[in-house]
Amino acid sequence: MVVRIRRWRVGLLTGGGQLGLGVLGFQFESRSAWLIILPLIAALSLWAWTAMFRRYRAVGDTPTSQVASAAQGYVELSGRAQYPPEVKTLAPLSGRECCWYQYRRERRGSKNKWVLEEEGESAAAFRLRDATGACIVDPDGAEVVTNQKQVWTEGDRRFTEWWIADGDPLYALGEFRTLGVLRDAVDRKHDIGAVLAEWKRDRPQLLQRFDLDRDGEISFKEWTLARAEAKRQVERVHAKLAETPPLDVVGAPRDGRLYLLSNIDPRGLARRFALWAWAHLAGFFAALGVFVYLLF
């Protein structure tokens, strides 16, 4: 479902929606139909121009950070894509090893049209490495722009794959955050309360452990001992967390801002967004001009 929504949105941003409306207008072949369709094309073009221009500004205006010194929050990173050491991702159609993939499988239907059978993309994390270090890239929620694409047919099936390969240049615009930092006293207090609440739910076990006089009740003194044991348990867990090295991750911004991954260099990416923005702006004025001409 997520992939389908992304494809629908990307289609609008790259002119698919305007083209579809134009085809619809030629099918009706009437002035009244065009007077309805042209404002829709103009509105769609204006929205797409705004979206592409924002992408152009985001890529062009955000300064590039290095992994080792990146601040927490919205950043731009540039380096190389790298397999995670634990497992390699395999594209399902070709079987190629890659850091990220998206695929589409279609079959030839009636009137020689291609009908979608299946599509999907990888969710496995991989790494971005620059000269100063490496961070984890979580592709969930990312808009991915890649120049790696393959299309082939087998019988009445058509297969399409996009991918980012190990060693490809990798550009990331998203939220940088460091995980695994030692938790503070408020978290410690909360965790102690959570442990005690869990013990309370299993009353027989609670009585067995802390009802020292076996009267079937937990006295104030016995509850104090239980709290002390819960505190020691939480402190042992937090001590292990403190020994775990911090993990740097770039992922989807929590405030809804653009999350972009690409194996195209930032200048080329900004140029691509700028060209699409101007194309949509031209489409807006063209649709508006034809609408005014037909109206009067």
C-alpha positions in Angstrom: 0.0 0.0 0.0 2.8 2.4 0.9 4.6 1.7 -2.4 1.3 2.3 -4.3 0.8 5.7 -2.6 4.4 6.7 -3.4 4.0 5.7 -7.1 0.8 7.7 -7.3 2.4 10.8 -5.8 5.6 10.5 -7.9 3.3 10.2 -11.0 1.8 13.5 -10.2 5.1 15.1 -9.5 6.5 13.9 -12.9 3.6 14.9 -15.0 1.6 11.7 -15.1 -1.5 13.3 -13.7 -1.5 16.2 -16.2 -0.9 13.8 -19.1 -3.8 11.6 -18.0 -6.1 14.6 -17.8 -5.0 15.7 -21.2 -5.7 12.3 -22.7 -9.2 12.4 -21.1 -9.8 15.8 -22.7 -8.9 14.6 -26.2 -11.3 11.6 -25.7 -14.2 13.9 -24.9 -13.4 16.3 -27.8 -15.7 19.0 -26.5 -15.2 22.6 -25.4 -17.1 22.2 -22.2 -15.0 19.2 -21.1 -11.8 21.2 -21.7 -13.2 24.0 -19.6 -13.4 21.6 -16.7 -10.2 19.7 -17.4 -7.8 22.7 -18.0 -8.4 24.2 -14.5 -7.6 20.8 -13.0 -4.4 20.6 -15.1 -3.4 24.1 -14.0 -4.1 23.3 -10.3 -2.2 20.1 -10.5 0.7 21.8 -12.2 0.8 24.5 -9.6 0.9 22.0 -6.8 3.6 19.9 -8.5 5.7 23.1 -9.1 5.4 24.0 -5.4 6.5 20.5 -4.4 9.4 20.3 -6.8 10.6 23.8 -5.9 10.6 22.9 -2.2 12.7 19.9 -3.0 15.1 22.0 -5.0 15.4 24.5 -2.2 15.8 21.8 0.5 18.7 20.1 -1.4 20.3 23.4 -2.4 19.9 25.3 0.9 20.7 22.5 3.5 24.5 22.5 4.3 26.3 19.1 4.1 27.3 17.7 7.4 29.8 14.9 8.2 28.7 11.9 10.1 31.1 12.3 13.0 30.1 15.9 13.7 26.5 16.0 12.5 24.1 17.7 14.9 20.9 16.1 16.1 18.0 17.0 13.8 17.5 17.7 10.1 20.7 17.3 8.1 22.2 16.6 4.7 24.8 13.8 4.5 26.8 12.7 1.5 29.0 9.5 1.3 28.8 6.0 -0.1 26.2 3.3 0.3 27.4 0.2 2.2 26.0 -3.2 3.0 25.2 -3.8 6.7 27.7 -6.3 8.0 25.0 -8.7 9.2 23.1 -9.5 6.0 23.0 -8.5 2.4 19.8 -7.5 0.7 18.8 -9.4 -2.5 16.5 -7.8 -5.1 13.6 -10.4 -5.5 13.4 -10.3 -9.3 17.0 -10.3 -10.4 18.7 -11.7 -7.2 21.3 -8.9 -7.3 22.9 -7.8 -4.1 22.1 -4.2 -3.2 21.5 -1.8 -0.4 18.0 -0.9 -1.4 15.6 -2.0 -4.2 12.1 -1.4 -5.5 10.4 -3.7 -8.0 7.4 -4.0 -10.1 6.0 -7.1 -11.9 3.3 -6.7 -14.6 1.5 -8.9 -17.1 0.2 -8.1 -20.5 -3.6 -7.7 -20.4 -6.4 -6.9 -22.8 -5.7 -4.2 -25.5 -2.0 -5.0 -25.0 -1.9 -2.9 -21.8 0.4 -3.8 -18.8 -1.5 -4.7 -15.7 0.3 -4.5 -12.3 0.6 -7.9 -10.5 3.0 -7.1 -7.7 5.3 -4.4 -6.4 7.3 -3.7 -3.4 10.5 -2.3 -1.9 13.1 -3.2 0.7 12.8 -2.1 4.3 16.2 -3.3 5.5 18.6 -0.7 6.9 22.0 -0.1 5.4 24.9 2.3 5.9 26.1 5.6 4.7 29.8 6.0 5.1 31.8 9.2 4.6 35.4 10.1 5.4 34.6 10.6 9.1 32.5 7.6 9.9 29.3 5.7 9.2 25.6 5.9 10.2 22.6 3.6 9.7 20.1 4.6 7.0 16.5 3.5 7.7 14.7 3.7 4.3 11.2 3.5 5.7 9.3 6.6 4.5 12.0 7.8 2.2 11.5 9.3 -1.3 14.3 7.5 -3.2 15.7 8.9 -6.5 18.0 6.5 -8.2 19.6 6.3 -11.7 19.9 2.5 -11.4 17.0 0.9 -13.3 16.5 -2.3 -15.3 13.4 -3.3 -17.4 13.1 -6.7 -19.1 10.3 -9.0 -20.4 9.8 -12.7 -20.2 6.8 -13.9 -22.2 3.8 -11.9 -21.2 5.4 -10.5 -18.1 7.4 -7.3 -17.7 9.8 -6.8 -14.8 11.2 -3.5 -13.5 13.8 -3.0 -10.8 15.3 0.1 -9.3 18.2 -0.2 -6.8 21.0 1.5 -4.9 24.2 -0.7 -5.1 26.9 -1.2 -2.5 29.5 1.5 -3.1 27.1 3.9 -4.9 27.3 7.6 -4.0 24.6 8.1 -1.4 22.9 11.4 -0.6 20.6 11.6 2.4 18.4 14.4 3.6 16.6 13.5 6.8 16.6 13.5 10.6 19.8 12.5 12.2 19.6 11.0 15.7 21.9 9.1 18.1 20.4 6.2 19.9 21.7 4.3 22.9 22.6 7.3 25.0 22.4 6.7 28.8 18.9 7.3 30.1 18.2 10.0 32.7 16.7 9.8 36.3 13.2 10.3 35.1 13.4 7.3 32.8 15.0 5.3 35.7 12.1 6.1 38.0 9.6 5.2 35.3 11.3 1.9 34.7 11.3 1.0 38.4 7.5 1.7 38.4 7.1 -0.5 35.4 8.9 -3.4 37.0 6.8 -3.1 40.2 3.6 -2.9 38.1 4.6 -6.1 36.3 5.3 -7.9 39.6 1.9 -6.8 41.0 0.1 -8.4 38.1 1.6 -11.8 39.2 0.5 -11.7 42.9 1.3 -15.3 43.7 4.9 -14.8 42.5 5.1 -11.4 44.3 4.0 -13.0 47.6 6.4 -15.9 47.2 9.3 -13.5 46.7 8.6 -10.7 49.2 6.0 -12.0 51.8 8.6 -12.8 54.4 6.3 -13.5 57.3 3.9 -15.5 55.1 0.7 -13.8 56.2 -0.6 -13.4 52.6 -0.1 -9.7 52.5 2.8 -7.4 51.5 3.6 -5.1 54.4 5.2 -1.6 54.1 8.6 -3.1 55.0 8.2 -5.9 52.5 7.2 -3.5 49.8 10.2 -1.3 50.6 12.4 -4.4 50.0 10.5 -5.1 46.7 11.2 -1.5 45.5 14.9 -1.9 46.4 15.1 -5.1 44.4 13.3 -3.4 41.4 15.8 -0.5 41.6 18.8 -2.9 41.6 17.3 -4.8 38.6 16.7 -1.5 36.6 20.2 -0.3 37.5 21.8 -3.5 36.1 19.9 -3.0 32.8 20.8 0.6 32.6 24.5 -0.2 33.3 24.4 -2.6 30.3 22.8 0.2 28.2 25.5 2.6 29.2 28.2 0.1 27.9 26.5 0.0 24.5 28.1 2.4 22.0 25.7 5.1 20.6 24.1 4.3 17.2 23.8 7.1 14.7 20.7 6.8 12.5 19.3 8.9 9.7 15.6 8.4 9.0 12.2 10.0 8.3 11.8 13.4 10.1 9.2 13.3 12.8 7.9 16.7 11.8 6.9 15.5 8.3 9.7 17.2 6.4 11.1 15.7 3.2 13.1 12.5 3.6 15.2 12.0 0.5 17.7 9.3 -0.5 19.5 9.3 -3.8 22.6 7.9 -5.5 22.8 11.1 -7.6 25.1 13.9 -6.4 23.4 16.9 -4.8 24.1 19.3 -7.7 22.6 16.9 -10.2 19.6 16.2 -7.9 18.9 19.9 -7.4 19.2 20.5 -11.2 16.7 17.7 -11.8 14.2 19.2 -9.3 14.7 22.6 -10.8 14.0 21.4 -14.3 10.8 19.6 -13.2 9.7 22.8 -11.3 10.1 24.9 -14.4 8.3 22.3 -16.5 5.3 22.3 -14.2 5.3 26.1 -14.1 5.2 26.2 -17.9 2.4 23.6 -17.8 0.4 25.8 -15.4 0.6 28.9 -17.6 -0.1 26.9 -20.8 -3.2 25.3 -19.3 -4.3 28.7 -17.9 -3.7 30.4 -21.3 -5.7 27.8 -23.2 -8.5 28.0 -20.6 -8.8 31.8 -21.0 -8.7 31.5 -24.8 -11.6 28.9 -24.8 -13.5 30.9 -22.2 -13.5 34.1 -24.3 
